[in-house]
Amino acid sequence: MTIDVETVMRANINTEPCPYCGGEGIVGCSYFDLWNRMCDWFVECAECGATNINPTRGYSTEEAAIKAWNTRC
């Protein structure tokens, strides 16, 4: 079985700078179900690539991913 994953990244002014390098936090969404447009949200540093997505799953909403990035949870 093949799983199609599409990742969408966009700049967001609500993210804090990266805790490692000070780079811009970019909000991303990895679609795991393109038919229903369901995805895992995360934030990734545009400079060093640090991210708050874990190996198995991201956050269910964009707001949750941003909050986790901003509070370093």
FIKOLZA-1660 file (N, C-alpha, C; in steps of 0.1 Angstrom, whole numbers, plus 5000, padded with zeros to 4 digits):
% residues 73
   i   px   py   pz ch aa at
   1 5008 4988 5000  A  M  N
   1 5000 5000 5000  A  M CA
   1 5009 5012 5000  A  M  C
   2 5005 5022 4992  A  T  N
   2 5013 5035 4991  A  T CA
   2 5005 5046 4998  A  T  C
   3 5012 5053 5006  A  I  N
   3 5006 5064 5013  A  I CA
   3 5011 5077 5007  A  I  C
   4 5001 5085 5001  A  D  N
   4 5005 5098 4995  A  D CA
   4 5005 5109 5006  A  D  C
   5 5016 5116 5007  A  V  N
   5 5017 5126 5017  A  V CA
   5 5021 5139 5010  A  V  C
   6 5013 5150 5013  A  E  N
   6 5016 5163 5007  A  E CA
   6 5019 5172 5019  A  E  C
   7 5030 5180 5018  A  T  N
   7 5033 5189 5029  A  T CA
   7 5032 5203 5024  A  T  C
   8 5025 5211 5032  A  V  N
   8 5023 5225 5028  A  V CA
   8 5029 5234 5039  A  V  C
   9 5038 5243 5035  A  M  N
   9 5045 5252 5045  A  M CA
   9 5041 5266 5042  A  M  C
  10 5040 5274 5052  A  R  N
  10 5037 5288 5050  A  R CA
  10 5042 5296 5062  A  R  C
  11 5047 5309 5060  A  A  N
  11 5051 5317 5070  A  A CA
  11 5039 5321 5079  A  A  C
  12 5042 5323 5092  A  N  N
  12 5032 5327 5101  A  N CA
  12 5037 5338 5111  A  N  C
  13 5031 5349 5112  A  I  N
  13 5036 5360 5121  A  I CA
  13 5033 5357 5135  A  I  C
  14 5026 5346 5139  A  N  N
  14 5023 5343 5152  A  N CA
  14 5033 5334 5159  A  N  C
  15 5043 5330 5152  A  T  N
  15 5053 5321 5158  A  T CA
  15 5065 5329 5164  A  T  C
  16 5070 5323 5175  A  E  N
  16 5082 5329 5181  A  E CA
  16 5094 5325 5173  A  E  C
  17 5105 5332 5174  A  P  N
  17 5118 5328 5168  A  P CA
  17 5122 5314 5173  A  P  C
  18 5130 5307 5164  A  C  N
  18 5135 5294 5168  A  C CA
  18 5144 5295 5181  A  C  C
  19 5142 5286 5190  A  P  N
  19 5150 5286 5203  A  P CA
  19 5164 5283 5201  A  P  C
  20 5168 5277 5189  A  Y  N
  20 5182 5273 5187  A  Y CA
  20 5190 5283 5179  A  Y  C
  21 5184 5289 5169  A  C  N
  21 5191 5298 5160  A  C CA
  21 5185 5312 5158  A  C  C
  22 5172 5314 5163  A  G  N
  22 5165 5326 5161  A  G CA
  22 5159 5328 5148  A  G  C
  23 5159 5318 5140  A  G  N
  23 5152 5318 5126  A  G CA
  23 5137 5319 5127  A  G  C
  24 5131 5321 5116  A  E  N
  24 5116 5322 5115  A  E CA
  24 5110 5309 5116  A  E  C
  25 5099 5308 5124  A  G  N
  25 5091 5296 5125  A  G CA
  25 5081 5295 5114  A  G  C
  26 5081 5285 5106  A  I  N
  26 5072 5283 5095  A  I CA
  26 5062 5272 5098  A  I  C
  27 5049 5275 5096  A  V  N
  27 5039 5265 5099  A  V CA
  27 5037 5256 5088  A  V  C
  28 5036 5243 5091  A  G  N
  28 5035 5233 5081  A  G CA
  28 5024 5223 5084  A  G  C
  29 5019 5217 5073  A  C  N
  29 5008 5207 5075  A  C CA
  29 5011 5195 5065  A  C  C
  30 5013 5184 5071  A  S  N
  30 5016 5172 5063  A  S CA
  30 5002 5164 5062  A  S  C
  31 4997 5164 5050  A  Y  N
  31 4984 5157 5048  A  Y CA
  31 4987 5142 5047  A  Y  C
  32 4980 5135 5056  A  F  N
  32 4980 5120 5056  A  F CA
  32 4968 5114 5050  A  F  C
  33 4958 5122 5047  A  D  N
  33 4945 5118 5041  A  D CA
  33 4941 5129 5031  A  D  C
  34 4946 5128 5019  A  L  N
  34 4944 5138 5009  A  L CA
  34 4929 5139 5005  A  L  C
  35 4922 5128 5006  A  W  N
  35 4908 5128 5002  A  W CA
  35 4900 5136 5012  A  W  C
  36 4902 5135 5025  A  N  N
  36 4895 5142 5035  A  N CA
  36 4902 5155 5040  A  N  C
  37 4914 5157 5034  A  R  N
  37 4922 5169 5038  A  R CA
  37 4926 5169 5053  A  R  C
  38 4928 5157 5058  A  M  N
  38 4933 5156 5072  A  M CA
  38 4948 5157 5073  A  M  C
  39 4953 5164 5082  A  C  N
  39 4967 5166 5083  A  C CA
  39 4973 5167 5097  A  C  C
  40 4986 5166 5098  A  D  N
  40 4993 5168 5110  A  D CA
  40 5000 5182 5109  A  D  C
  41 4997 5191 5119  A  W  N
  41 5003 5204 5119  A  W CA
  41 5016 5204 5127  A  W  C
  42 5026 5213 5123  A  F  N
  42 5038 5214 5129  A  F CA
  42 5044 5228 5126  A  F  C
  43 5055 5232 5133  A  V  N
  43 5062 5244 5130  A  V CA
  43 5077 5240 5128  A  V  C
  44 5083 5245 5118  A  E  N
  44 5097 5242 5115  A  E CA
  44 5105 5255 5113  A  E  C
  45 5117 5255 5117  A  C  N
  45 5126 5267 5116  A  C CA
  45 5130 5268 5101  A  C  C
  46 5129 5280 5095  A  A  N
  46 5133 5282 5081  A  A CA
  46 5148 5282 5080  A  A  C
  47 5155 5284 5091  A  E  N
  47 5170 5284 5090  A  E CA
  47 5177 5271 5093  A  E  C
  48 5174 5265 5105  A  C  N
  48 5181 5253 5109  A  C CA
  48 5173 5240 5108  A  C  C
  49 5160 5241 5105  A  G  N
  49 5152 5229 5104  A  G CA
  49 5147 5223 5116  A  G  C
  50 5149 5230 5128  A  A  N
  50 5143 5224 5140  A  A CA
  50 5128 5224 5139  A  A  C
  51 5122 5214 5145  A  T  N
  51 5107 5213 5143  A  T CA
  51 5101 5207 5156  A  T  C
  52 5088 5209 5157  A  N  N
  52 5081 5204 5169  A  N CA
  52 5072 5192 5165  A  N  C
  53 5074 5186 5154  A  I  N
  53 5066 5174 5150  A  I CA
  53 5074 5162 5155  A  I  C
  54 5067 5152 5161  A  N  N
  54 5074 5140 5166  A  N CA
  54 5073 5130 5154  A  N  C
  55 5081 5119 5156  A  P  N
  55 5082 5109 5145  A  P CA
  55 5069 5103 5140  A  P  C
  56 5059 5102 5149  A  T  N
  56 5047 5095 5145  A  T CA
  56 5035 5104 5142  A  T  C
  57 5035 5116 5148  A  R  N
  57 5023 5124 5146  A  R CA
  57 5026 5139 5150  A  R  C
  58 5019 5148 5143  A  G  N
  58 5020 5162 5146  A  G CA
  58 5008 5166 5154  A  G  C
  59 5004 5179 5153  A  Y  N
  59 4993 5184 5161  A  Y CA
  59 4980 5185 5152  A  Y  C
  60 4969 5184 5159  A  S  N
  60 4956 5183 5151  A  S CA
  60 4951 5196 5146  A  S  C
  61 4956 5207 5151  A  T  N
  61 4952 5220 5146  A  T CA
  61 4965 5229 5145  A  T  C
  62 4963 5239 5136  A  E  N
  62 4974 5249 5134  A  E CA
  62 4977 5256 5147  A  E  C
  63 4966 5260 5154  A  E  N
  63 4968 5267 5166  A  E CA
  63 4975 5259 5177  A  E  C
  64 4973 5246 5178  A  A  N
  64 4980 5238 5187  A  A CA
  64 4995 5237 5184  A  A  C
  65 4998 5236 5171  A  A  N
  65 5012 5235 5167  A  A CA
  65 5019 5248 5171  A  A  C
  66 5013 5259 5168  A  I  N
  66 5019 5272 5171  A  I CA
  66 5021 5274 5186  A  I  C
  67 5010 5271 5194  A  K  N
  67 5011 5272 5208  A  K CA
  67 5023 5264 5214  A  K  C
  68 5024 5251 5209  A  A  N
  68 5035 5242 5213  A  A CA
  68 5048 5248 5210  A  A  C
  69 5050 5254 5198  A  W  N
  69 5062 5260 5194  A  W CA
  69 5066 5272 5202  A  W  C
  70 5056 5280 5204  A  N  N
  70 5058 5293 5212  A  N CA
  70 5061 5290 5227  A  N  C
  71 5056 5279 5232  A  T  N
  71 5058 5276 5246  A  T CA
  71 5068 5265 5248  A  T  C
  72 5073 5260 5237  A  R  N
  72 5084 5250 5237  A  R CA
  72 5079 5237 5243  A  R  C
  73 5067 5233 5241  A  C  N
  73 5061 5221 5246  A  C CA
  73 5063 5209 5237  A  C  C
% end
